[in-house]
Amino acid sequence: MVTGPSLYQEVVTVTEHYFGPAADRFIARQVHNHLNKNPEILRKEDLAGLTKWISLAMALLVDDEKLIKKYVSELEKLVDKQSPAK
């Protein structure tokens, strides 16, 4: 069975478009501090909560609502990607 990147790594990859090399540290910190779990065991069920915290953090850092919405939208697409085909 071939597996792709972990969900955590996919979140980091999306985040790199916004935070560059700081993406891994930013996401790891969000997962540890707000979800109280190891980032490598991130599951699709965690994405709603993680996305909420990320959007709050972004709102403190960036004064561009469109950019924040685009970022959140990209993260939400990961849920669909993680869902099994029907």
Backbone as CSV, one residue per row, in Angstrom:
resi,resn,N_x,N_y,N_z,CA_x,CA_y,CA_z,C_x,C_y,C_z
1,MET,0.845,-1.187,0.000,0.000,0.000,0.000,0.888,1.246,0.000
2,VAL,0.648,2.124,-0.946,1.417,3.356,-1.052,0.653,4.465,-0.339
3,THR,1.340,5.161,0.532,0.697,6.265,1.229,1.384,7.563,0.850
4,GLY,0.619,8.618,0.858,1.162,9.932,0.536,1.611,10.640,1.798
5,PRO,1.797,11.930,1.682,2.219,12.700,2.857,1.148,12.678,3.935
6,SER,1.579,12.837,5.170,0.632,12.881,6.283,-0.241,14.131,6.156
7,LEU,-1.367,14.098,6.831,-2.255,15.266,6.834,-1.507,16.479,7.381
8,TYR,-0.724,16.257,8.416,0.063,17.346,8.982,0.958,17.971,7.899
9,GLN,1.641,17.133,7.150,2.537,17.646,6.107,1.755,18.392,5.021
10,GLU,0.545,17.918,4.716,-0.282,18.626,3.734,-0.679,20.004,4.249
11,VAL,-1.017,20.097,5.532,-1.362,21.386,6.136,-0.145,22.310,6.083
12,VAL,1.022,21.780,6.401,2.250,22.579,6.349,2.509,23.055,4.922
13,THR,2.314,22.197,3.950,2.542,22.569,2.554,1.641,23.733,2.140
14,VAL,0.368,23.678,2.510,-0.549,24.790,2.216,-0.067,26.050,2.930
15,THR,0.337,25.896,4.172,0.739,27.028,5.000,2.022,27.679,4.500
16,GLU,2.881,26.914,3.853,4.129,27.474,3.322,3.874,28.603,2.334
17,HIS,2.744,28.591,1.658,2.403,29.662,0.721,2.182,30.989,1.450
18,TYR,1.863,30.903,2.732,1.555,32.098,3.520,2.658,32.464,4.506
19,PHE,3.356,31.458,5.040,4.352,31.690,6.078,5.775,31.324,5.666
20,GLY,5.933,30.788,4.473,7.271,30.396,4.038,7.854,29.331,4.954
21,PRO,9.150,29.426,5.245,9.811,28.392,6.037,9.318,28.298,7.483
22,ALA,8.589,29.294,7.955,8.060,29.261,9.324,6.793,28.413,9.435
23,ALA,6.300,27.901,8.319,5.030,27.160,8.307,5.036,25.956,9.241
24,ASP,6.085,25.155,9.192,6.141,23.953,10.014,6.049,24.307,11.495
25,ARG,6.818,25.284,11.900,6.802,25.702,13.305,5.437,26.269,13.702
26,PHE,4.854,27.087,12.832,3.546,27.681,13.114,2.484,26.605,13.301
27,ILE,2.416,25.648,12.382,1.387,24.610,12.469,1.645,23.687,13.652
28,ALA,2.885,23.302,13.871,3.204,22.441,15.018,2.763,23.105,16.316
29,ARG,3.005,24.386,16.414,2.620,25.126,17.629,1.097,25.170,17.779
30,GLN,0.380,25.411,16.685,-1.085,25.437,16.741,-1.640,24.080,17.184
31,VAL,-1.097,23.009,16.631,-1.575,21.660,16.959,-1.272,21.326,18.414
32,HIS,-0.043,21.584,18.846,0.338,21.293,20.236,-0.485,22.110,21.230
33,ASN,-0.552,23.411,21.005,-1.171,24.306,21.983,-2.694,24.273,22.003
34,HIS,-3.314,24.047,20.858,-4.766,24.144,20.808,-5.481,22.802,20.682
35,LEU,-4.799,21.818,20.118,-5.417,20.490,19.989,-4.810,19.499,20.968
36,ASN,-3.737,19.911,21.634,-3.066,19.075,22.633,-2.692,17.701,22.094
37,LYS,-2.090,17.687,20.918,-1.673,16.414,20.350,-0.391,16.581,19.554
38,ASN,0.217,15.456,19.252,1.405,15.422,18.414,0.974,15.721,16.983
39,PRO,1.623,16.649,16.312,1.218,17.006,14.946,1.165,15.834,13.972
40,GLU,2.032,14.866,14.126,2.068,13.751,13.179,0.849,12.834,13.274
41,ILE,0.048,12.978,14.327,-1.161,12.143,14.415,-2.423,12.961,14.122
42,LEU,-2.242,14.088,13.463,-3.367,14.933,13.055,-4.302,14.143,12.145
43,ARG,-5.611,14.241,12.411,-6.611,13.536,11.596,-7.563,14.553,10.981
44,LYS,-8.305,14.101,9.979,-9.227,15.026,9.308,-10.255,15.587,10.278
45,GLU,-10.601,14.826,11.308,-11.558,15.295,12.314,-11.014,16.489,13.109
46,ASP,-9.700,16.654,13.104,-9.059,17.756,13.827,-9.027,19.050,13.024
47,LEU,-9.252,18.944,11.722,-9.060,20.111,10.854,-10.009,21.267,11.143
48,ALA,-11.241,20.989,11.512,-12.178,22.093,11.789,-11.669,22.938,12.952
49,GLY,-11.274,22.284,14.020,-10.747,23.015,15.174,-9.437,23.713,14.864
50,LEU,-8.566,23.012,14.144,-7.280,23.604,13.783,-7.478,24.822,12.885
51,THR,-8.362,24.709,11.931,-8.634,25.816,11.012,-9.165,27.029,11.765
52,LYS,-9.999,26.794,12.772,-10.524,27.897,13.588,-9.370,28.637,14.272
53,TRP,-8.478,27.881,14.885,-7.352,28.505,15.582,-6.406,29.209,14.610
54,ILE,-6.189,28.596,13.465,-5.315,29.218,12.465,-5.906,30.538,11.978
55,SER,-7.210,30.555,11.724,-7.822,31.804,11.236,-7.751,32.901,12.306
56,LEU,-7.890,32.528,13.569,-7.755,33.520,14.643,-6.327,34.058,14.713
57,ALA,-5.354,33.178,14.610,-3.954,33.601,14.637,-3.646,34.489,13.435
58,MET,-4.138,34.096,12.270,-3.904,34.897,11.062,-4.524,36.283,11.191
59,ALA,-5.688,36.365,11.796,-6.346,37.661,11.961,-5.517,38.601,12.837
60,LEU,-4.738,38.027,13.746,-3.861,38.849,14.581,-2.604,39.301,13.823
61,LEU,-2.222,38.527,12.832,-0.981,38.791,12.108,-1.163,39.551,10.801
62,VAL,-2.337,39.382,10.176,-2.558,39.908,8.828,-3.854,40.703,8.802
63,ASP,-3.820,41.844,8.159,-5.013,42.680,8.050,-5.605,42.568,6.643
64,ASP,-5.731,41.324,6.172,-6.255,41.085,4.831,-7.253,39.927,4.905
65,GLU,-8.512,40.279,5.053,-9.561,39.273,5.238,-9.667,38.314,4.048
66,LYS,-9.467,38.822,2.846,-9.519,37.965,1.654,-8.427,36.894,1.704
67,LEU,-7.242,37.291,2.104,-6.125,36.360,2.202,-6.417,35.277,3.240
68,ILE,-6.961,35.675,4.367,-7.300,34.713,5.426,-8.358,33.738,4.927
69,LYS,-9.386,34.239,4.254,-10.439,33.369,3.729,-9.884,32.390,2.702
70,LYS,-8.964,32.854,1.865,-8.358,31.976,0.860,-7.564,30.861,1.546
71,TYR,-6.792,31.213,2.538,-5.996,30.239,3.292,-6.903,29.202,3.957
72,VAL,-7.926,29.667,4.632,-8.870,28.765,5.307,-9.554,27.854,4.291
73,SER,-9.926,28.397,3.156,-10.559,27.601,2.105,-9.629,26.483,1.633
74,GLU,-8.362,26.799,1.470,-7.393,25.780,1.050,-7.259,24.687,2.111
75,LEU,-7.288,25.071,3.372,-7.216,24.076,4.442,-8.472,23.204,4.464
76,GLU,-9.627,23.816,4.245,-10.881,23.053,4.247,-10.923,22.038,3.111
77,LYS,-10.278,22.330,2.007,-10.223,21.379,0.890,-9.484,20.100,1.273
78,LEU,-8.607,20.190,2.249,-7.888,18.999,2.700,-8.827,17.978,3.338
79,VAL,-9.920,18.449,3.942,-10.893,17.532,4.530,-11.505,16.678,3.435
80,ASP,-11.906,17.319,2.344,-12.487,16.578,1.224,-11.480,15.592,0.647
81,LYS,-10.236,16.018,0.567,-9.181,15.157,0.027,-8.972,13.940,0.917
82,GLN,-9.152,14.099,2.226,-8.937,13.011,3.175,-10.124,12.058,3.247
83,SER,-11.287,12.512,2.791,-12.490,11.681,2.860,-12.436,10.601,1.803
84,PRO,-12.839,9.363,2.155,-12.846,8.299,1.153,-13.861,8.568,0.063
85,ALA,-13.574,8.103,-1.133,-14.504,8.278,-2.260,-15.786,7.522,-2.000
86,LYS,-16.891,8.105,-2.443,-18.197,7.488,-2.206,-18.638,6.743,-3.425
